[in-house]
Amino acid sequence: MSGHSKWSTIKRKKAIVDAERGKIFTKLAKEITVAARIGGGDDQTNPR
């Protein structure tokens, strides 16, 4: 009965895409946090 529940198919694909997107944003947030800790909050003097 594949194809009868369109939302099921979308939900599965969306879950995979959202998980990948979440990993990227988490990684970026960690990088920003580390850069702020190492170089301080001033973006003009922070090399990172």
N, CA, C and O atoms as CSV, one atom per row, in Angstrom:
chain,resi,resn,atom,element,x,y,z
A,1,MET,N,N,0.815,-1.185,0.000
A,1,MET,CA,C,0.000,0.000,0.000
A,1,MET,C,C,0.864,1.255,0.000
A,1,MET,O,O,0.480,2.299,0.528
A,2,SER,N,N,2.011,1.128,-0.591
A,2,SER,CA,C,2.896,2.286,-0.676
A,2,SER,C,C,2.264,3.352,-1.556
A,2,SER,O,O,1.693,3.054,-2.605
A,3,GLY,N,N,2.373,4.584,-1.118
A,3,GLY,CA,C,1.846,5.680,-1.908
A,3,GLY,C,C,0.485,6.160,-1.450
A,3,GLY,O,O,-0.003,7.184,-1.927
A,4,HIS,N,N,-0.131,5.443,-0.539
A,4,HIS,CA,C,-1.456,5.846,-0.090
A,4,HIS,C,C,-1.409,6.882,1.023
A,4,HIS,O,O,-2.370,7.623,1.236
A,5,SER,N,N,-0.297,6.929,1.722
A,5,SER,CA,C,-0.188,7.898,2.801
A,5,SER,C,C,0.932,8.875,2.467
A,5,SER,O,O,2.091,8.661,2.823
A,6,LYS,N,N,0.571,9.930,1.790
A,6,LYS,CA,C,1.570,10.904,1.343
A,6,LYS,C,C,2.280,11.550,2.530
A,6,LYS,O,O,3.488,11.781,2.471
A,7,TRP,N,N,1.550,11.844,3.604
A,7,TRP,CA,C,2.160,12.497,4.764
A,7,TRP,C,C,3.209,11.603,5.405
A,7,TRP,O,O,4.218,12.107,5.898
A,8,SER,N,N,3.001,10.295,5.412
A,8,SER,CA,C,3.987,9.364,5.970
A,8,SER,C,C,5.311,9.463,5.223
A,8,SER,O,O,6.379,9.500,5.835
A,9,THR,N,N,5.233,9.505,3.919
A,9,THR,CA,C,6.437,9.610,3.099
A,9,THR,C,C,7.148,10.931,3.346
A,9,THR,O,O,8.368,10.962,3.508
A,10,ILE,N,N,6.393,12.017,3.374
A,10,ILE,CA,C,6.976,13.342,3.613
A,10,ILE,C,C,7.616,13.387,4.991
A,10,ILE,O,O,8.712,13.922,5.154
A,11,LYS,N,N,6.925,12.819,5.991
A,11,LYS,CA,C,7.407,12.841,7.369
A,11,LYS,C,C,8.761,12.141,7.486
A,11,LYS,O,O,9.655,12.634,8.173
A,12,ARG,N,N,8.914,11.007,6.826
A,12,ARG,CA,C,10.185,10.268,6.890
A,12,ARG,C,C,11.324,11.069,6.249
A,12,ARG,O,O,12.407,11.189,6.822
A,13,LYS,N,N,11.068,11.610,5.062
A,13,LYS,CA,C,12.093,12.399,4.371
A,13,LYS,C,C,12.443,13.649,5.162
A,13,LYS,O,O,13.612,14.017,5.275
A,14,LYS,N,N,11.424,14.297,5.708
A,14,LYS,CA,C,11.628,15.529,6.475
A,14,LYS,C,C,12.436,15.254,7.738
A,14,LYS,O,O,13.277,16.069,8.115
A,15,ALA,N,N,12.201,14.138,8.388
A,15,ALA,CA,C,12.940,13.793,9.604
A,15,ALA,C,C,14.428,13.660,9.312
A,15,ALA,O,O,15.259,14.115,10.099
A,16,ILE,N,N,14.766,13.046,8.198
A,16,ILE,CA,C,16.173,12.878,7.826
A,16,ILE,C,C,16.812,14.233,7.535
A,16,ILE,O,O,17.905,14.527,8.018
A,17,VAL,N,N,16.130,15.048,6.749
A,17,VAL,CA,C,16.652,16.370,6.388
A,17,VAL,C,C,16.791,17.259,7.623
A,17,VAL,O,O,17.793,17.958,7.778
A,18,ASP,N,N,15.796,17.233,8.492
A,18,ASP,CA,C,15.836,18.052,9.706
A,18,ASP,C,C,16.959,17.620,10.641
A,18,ASP,O,O,17.581,18.463,11.287
A,19,ALA,N,N,17.225,16.329,10.722
A,19,ALA,CA,C,18.315,15.838,11.566
A,19,ALA,C,C,19.660,16.335,11.044
A,19,ALA,O,O,20.510,16.765,11.824
A,20,GLU,N,N,19.854,16.279,9.730
A,20,GLU,CA,C,21.102,16.767,9.138
A,20,GLU,C,C,21.253,18.269,9.357
A,20,GLU,O,O,22.339,18.744,9.689
A,21,ARG,N,N,20.172,19.010,9.173
A,21,ARG,CA,C,20.198,20.455,9.366
A,21,ARG,C,C,20.503,20.795,10.825
A,21,ARG,O,O,21.254,21.728,11.110
A,22,GLY,N,N,19.927,20.046,11.725
A,22,GLY,CA,C,20.173,20.251,13.147
A,22,GLY,C,C,21.630,20.042,13.513
A,22,GLY,O,O,22.185,20.787,14.321
A,23,LYS,N,N,22.255,19.028,12.920
A,23,LYS,CA,C,23.680,18.773,13.172
A,23,LYS,C,C,24.526,19.964,12.723
A,23,LYS,O,O,25.455,20.375,13.418
A,24,ILE,N,N,24.198,20.504,11.567
A,24,ILE,CA,C,24.958,21.639,11.031
A,24,ILE,C,C,24.832,22.849,11.945
A,24,ILE,O,O,25.831,23.493,12.267
A,25,PHE,N,N,23.606,23.161,12.366
A,25,PHE,CA,C,23.400,24.327,13.229
A,25,PHE,C,C,24.046,24.141,14.593
A,25,PHE,O,O,24.566,25.096,15.170
A,26,THR,N,N,24.017,22.915,15.112
A,26,THR,CA,C,24.670,22.640,16.392
A,26,THR,C,C,26.172,22.839,16.267
A,26,THR,O,O,26.805,23.416,17.151
A,27,LYS,N,N,26.736,22.362,15.168
A,27,LYS,CA,C,28.174,22.508,14.936
A,27,LYS,C,C,28.558,23.989,14.839
A,27,LYS,O,O,29.556,24.415,15.421
A,28,LEU,N,N,27.764,24.768,14.104
A,28,LEU,CA,C,28.042,26.198,13.971
A,28,LEU,C,C,27.924,26.921,15.308
A,28,LEU,O,O,28.737,27.790,15.621
A,29,ALA,N,N,26.930,26.568,16.084
A,29,ALA,CA,C,26.746,27.201,17.392
A,29,ALA,C,C,27.930,26.910,18.303
A,29,ALA,O,O,28.381,27.790,19.037
A,30,LYS,N,N,28.433,25.684,18.261
A,30,LYS,CA,C,29.604,25.328,19.070
A,30,LYS,C,C,30.829,26.118,18.620
A,30,LYS,O,O,31.590,26.616,19.449
A,31,GLU,N,N,31.018,26.232,17.310
A,31,GLU,CA,C,32.156,26.988,16.776
A,31,GLU,C,C,32.095,28.452,17.202
A,31,GLU,O,O,33.112,29.033,17.578
A,32,ILE,N,N,30.923,29.038,17.146
A,32,ILE,CA,C,30.759,30.437,17.549
A,32,ILE,C,C,31.055,30.595,19.038
A,32,ILE,O,O,31.722,31.546,19.447
A,33,THR,N,N,30.559,29.664,19.841
A,33,THR,CA,C,30.790,29.716,21.284
A,33,THR,C,C,32.273,29.611,21.605
A,33,THR,O,O,32.791,30.370,22.424
A,34,VAL,N,N,32.956,28.673,20.960
A,34,VAL,CA,C,34.394,28.492,21.193
A,34,VAL,C,C,35.160,29.734,20.752
A,34,VAL,O,O,36.060,30.188,21.459
A,35,ALA,N,N,34.816,30.283,19.606
A,35,ALA,CA,C,35.500,31.478,19.105
A,35,ALA,C,C,35.302,32.652,20.059
A,35,ALA,O,O,36.232,33.421,20.304
A,36,ALA,N,N,34.104,32.790,20.590
A,36,ALA,CA,C,33.833,33.890,21.524
A,36,ALA,C,C,34.607,33.708,22.821
A,36,ALA,O,O,35.090,34.680,23.401
A,37,ARG,N,N,34.727,32.469,23.276
A,37,ARG,CA,C,35.479,32.217,24.510
A,37,ARG,C,C,36.964,32.489,24.318
A,37,ARG,O,O,37.603,33.100,25.174
A,38,ILE,N,N,37.512,32.037,23.198
A,38,ILE,CA,C,38.953,32.175,22.954
A,38,ILE,C,C,39.329,33.619,22.665
A,38,ILE,O,O,40.265,34.149,23.263
A,39,GLY,N,N,38.611,34.254,21.758
A,39,GLY,CA,C,39.007,35.579,21.295
A,39,GLY,C,C,38.261,36.732,21.921
A,39,GLY,O,O,38.576,37.889,21.641
A,40,GLY,N,N,37.300,36.459,22.744
A,40,GLY,CA,C,36.511,37.538,23.335
A,40,GLY,C,C,35.334,37.902,22.449
A,40,GLY,O,O,35.202,37.393,21.336
A,41,GLY,N,N,34.493,38.775,22.942
A,41,GLY,CA,C,33.272,39.123,22.231
A,41,GLY,C,C,33.442,40.149,21.130
A,41,GLY,O,O,32.537,40.328,20.315
A,42,ASP,N,N,34.583,40.830,21.085
A,42,ASP,CA,C,34.795,41.877,20.085
A,42,ASP,C,C,35.189,41.247,18.759
A,42,ASP,O,O,36.248,40.627,18.664
A,43,ASP,N,N,34.361,41.395,17.738
A,43,ASP,CA,C,34.646,40.759,16.452
A,43,ASP,C,C,35.762,41.451,15.663
A,43,ASP,O,O,36.285,40.872,14.710
A,44,GLN,N,N,36.129,42.660,16.036
A,44,GLN,CA,C,37.211,43.359,15.333
A,44,GLN,C,C,38.584,42.805,15.716
A,44,GLN,O,O,39.497,42.786,14.890
A,45,THR,N,N,38.735,42.358,16.952
A,45,THR,CA,C,40.033,41.861,17.419
A,45,THR,C,C,40.089,40.345,17.496
A,45,THR,O,O,41.153,39.788,17.763
A,46,ASN,N,N,38.980,39.668,17.269
A,46,ASN,CA,C,38.929,38.214,17.354
A,46,ASN,C,C,39.323,37.614,16.001
A,46,ASN,O,O,38.624,37.830,15.011
A,47,PRO,N,N,40.430,36.864,15.941
A,47,PRO,CA,C,40.863,36.292,14.662
A,47,PRO,C,C,39.947,35.186,14.144
A,47,PRO,O,O,39.929,34.917,12.943
A,48,ARG,N,N,39.202,34.554,15.015
A,48,ARG,CA,C,38.312,33.487,14.582
A,48,ARG,C,C,37.012,34.089,14.150
A,48,ARG,O,O,36.102,33.367,13.742
